Amino acid sequence: MEHISLDPHRKAAAESCPAPVFSDAPGDDELALALARTRRVAIVGASPNPSRTSYQIAVWLMEHTPYELYLVNPAAAGEEILGHGFYDSLSDIPVTVDMVDVFRRAEHTPAIASAAVAANAKAVWLQLGISHADAMASARAAGLLAVQNRCIKVEYRRLEDRITSFRAL
């Protein structure tokens, strides 16, 4: 049975932010293990604007996880979030990051996935509402964990007990 909506804009909005599906991320144990092993996270597309989701997630990660965070946004030169400055690109970060968390439109993700591979990251994470099959396939082919259309904060909180258990091993 087809769902009928009285709002003509609803279908377009739903298509722009698809609901997460099982294939968007590995299973819970693999995801929790990856989050437990992560030490350094680059947030590509982080914003210095407190009303943006990328700002809010960055602050939450700073305050609730042991991760070292590196913010990437060439348009935010000279800005900071809680003392963390911004880098122009992944290649400008002076350390190897474990995970690249992405807050950019889907069409930018293939280049970001390639940059993550070049930076020797172990994972690429596309935030909720961002999906790109080719970017994820290229990341997986290079041996990276690939997650799309998931919020790192939501998944971290949901899997926190498992993450803590894996860190204790």
Buried (B, 14 or more C-beta within 10 A) or exposed (E): EEEEEEEEEEEEEEEEEBEBEEEBBBEEEEBBBBBBBBEBBBBBBBBBEEEBBBBBBBBBBBEEBEBBBBBBBEEBEEBEBEEBEBBEBBEEBEEEBBBBBBBBEBEBBBEBBBBBBEBEBBBBBBBBBBBBEEBBEBBBEBEBBBBBBBBBBEBBEBBBEBBEEBEEE
